[in-house]
């Protein structure tokens, strides 16, 4: 049994007993992309490079609203498009691809490496991820850090690089390469500004990792993140 604890400045540690990597990223970069979007490959490449950087967690969400252009995104899900639209409500209705969101607070089609890494999480409230058999127990310990209800998100993703040959649409004939492709994104709870949260999630699929995000309201800035990689 082991736990990932997200606290300000917490280092990445190694759980030798089960070979899991437990970390508290200080920057979370979420890319909303599409295999059917000819403007997305440069953003995919940028995220691939940042995925190699310590303390930065880069995630690739494939949206589904470009599927009508002739190629159905093999990773696309309506829930990823919905997450992007939720962010869009905080950003004056701005939803586009590629769209990168850093720590849930700023967005752009293009960022410099320096600007992304300048965005830092304080990692408060505290997040714990604890293995209980095949399941994962999630705990959040929140003091009064916001006047808004805190949204707790569980994001399952596949660490590493995945390549997809595109046979139709705007990227026909190209092989697109994405990093840390998101498999599922679910709000697992809400804390009404203060208090504790406890929930057990089912085991991850083979090859998956989990990041738990605490956000200042739905689609608001990310306050803390804990990353669990078996």
N, C-alpha and C positions, 0 to 999 in steps of 0.2 A: 504494500500500500504506500502511495506517495502522493505528494501534492505540488501543484504549481501555485505559487503565491505572487500576485502582481502588486508590487509596492514600488514607490518612487525609487528609481535607480537600481531596482533589483537585477542582478546579473542572471545570465542564462546558466542553468545548472544541468547536470546529467544525473538521471536516476539509474544507477548502475544495476539495480536489482532487476529491472525489467527493460532496460535499454531505451527508455523514453527521454526525449528532449523536452524540457520544460522552460519556457521563457516568457518574459514580459516585454514585448516590443514597445519602443518609445515612439515609433511612427508607424501608422497603418495607412497604406496606399491602396485604395480600391479603384480598379479600372473597370469601367463598363464598356464592353467591346462587342463586336459582332463579326463572325466569319463572312457575312455578306456585305461588309462595309469596306470600301476600298481605301478609306482614310485611316483605318485602324492598325495596319501592320507596323507603322513607326511607333505607335503607342505600345503595342505588344512588345516590341523590341526594348523600349525604354524600361518597361516593367520587368522584363526578363533580367536586365542588367541590375536593377535595383533589388531584385529578389536575392541577389548574392550578398547584399550588404547587411552586416550585423546590425541588430536593433531595428531594422525596417522589415515589416511584414507586408509584402505586396500580394494582392489577391486579384484574380481575373474573373469577372462576372460576365457571362455571355447573355446578352439580351435577345429577345425573340421577335422584336417588332420589325426587323428587316427581313424576316424569312420570306416575305411575299416577293422579294426581288429575284427569286429563282433558286436560292440555296437555303435550306433549313439548317440553322446552326446546330451542330451536333452536341454542343454543350448548353444550348439555350433553354431557359425556363422562364415562365411568366413571373415567378417569384423574384427573379433577378431584375426584370423590368420594373416590377412593383417597388423594389428597394430603391432603384434609381429615381423613380417618380416621387417617392417619399423624400429623398434628398432634394429633388427639384422644388418641392414646396418651400424649403428653407432658402433656396437659391433663386427666388423670384421666378419660378416656373421654368428654369433653364435645364433642359434635358437634351442630350445630344450624344453622338458617338464619334470618336472616342471621348469619354469623359472620365477624368481622374479626380477622385475625391481624397483629400489628405486629412486624416484624423477627423473625418466628418465635418470639417470646418471650412475648407477652401476647395475650389474646384477649378479645373482648366482642361483644355484639350492637350496642352503642353506644359511641362514643368522642367526646370533644371534640376539636376541631382542635388545641388546645394539648397534650393528652395524647399524641396521635399524634406530633406534631412533637418532643415531648420525648424520644422514643425515638431514639437515635443509634447508627449503626453506626460502628465503628472502621475498617472496610474493610481488615482484615488477615485473611487473607493477600491478596497482590497478585493481581489478575485482569487478564489482557490479552486483548483481542479484536482480531484482525488479519485484514483482508481478504486473501485469496489467490485472485485471479481472482473467480469467482462464489461460492467457498466462504468459510467463516469459520473461522479457526484460534483455538482457545481454549487459553490457558495459565494455569495457576494455580501460583504460587510460594509454597509453604507451609513455614513453619518450625514448630516444635513449639508450636502454639497451643491444642491440646486433647489430652485423653487418649482421645477417641473418634475413630473414622475420620471424616474430613470427607466429606460428601455434596455432589457438584457437580451442580447442577440447571440445565438449559437450558429457559427458558420463552419460547415464542414467543407474541406477542400483537399485536393490531391497535390501534395508537395512535389516540386520538380517541374520538368518541362514536358509538354505534350504537343505533338505535331499533327496537323490535320490537312490532308490534300483536299483542296476545294475544286469541285468539278463543274460548278455552274455559278452564275451570278457575277457580281462585280470583280470578285477575286478568282475567277475561273483560271485554272491551270497553276495557281500558286499553292505552295504549302505554307500554312500559317503555323507559327510556333508560339505557344502561350505558356506562361508560368503560373503555378499555384492555382489551378482551375477550380473554381468553387463548384461544389456538388449540391449543396443545400444551404439555405439561409432562413432561419426561423427565429421569431421573437419567442423566447421561452418564459418571459416573466416581466413584471413591472414592479418597481419599488416606488412607493409614494414619497419621494424625496429623502426618506431616511428609513433605516431598519435593515434587517437581514433577509437574505433570499437563499433558499435551498431547494435544489431539484436534481433528480437523477435522470440521466439520459442513457438510452441504449448504446451498446457498444458500436464503435466505428466499423465501417467496412474495411476490408483489407486495403492497405495503401492510403487510407485517409488520415487527415489530421483535423484538429478542432481548434478554433479560436473563439473565445468568449469576449464579447464587446459590451461595455456599459456605456450607454449614450444618454446625453442630456435631452431627454424627450425623443419622440419618434423622429428619426432622420436628423437628429441634432448632433452637435459635436461629440466625439468619442472622449470619454473621461479616462477609461482604463481598458486594457486588453491583456488577456492571458492566452498563451499559445501552447498547445499540447500536441506533440508529434511522437507517436509510438515508435 
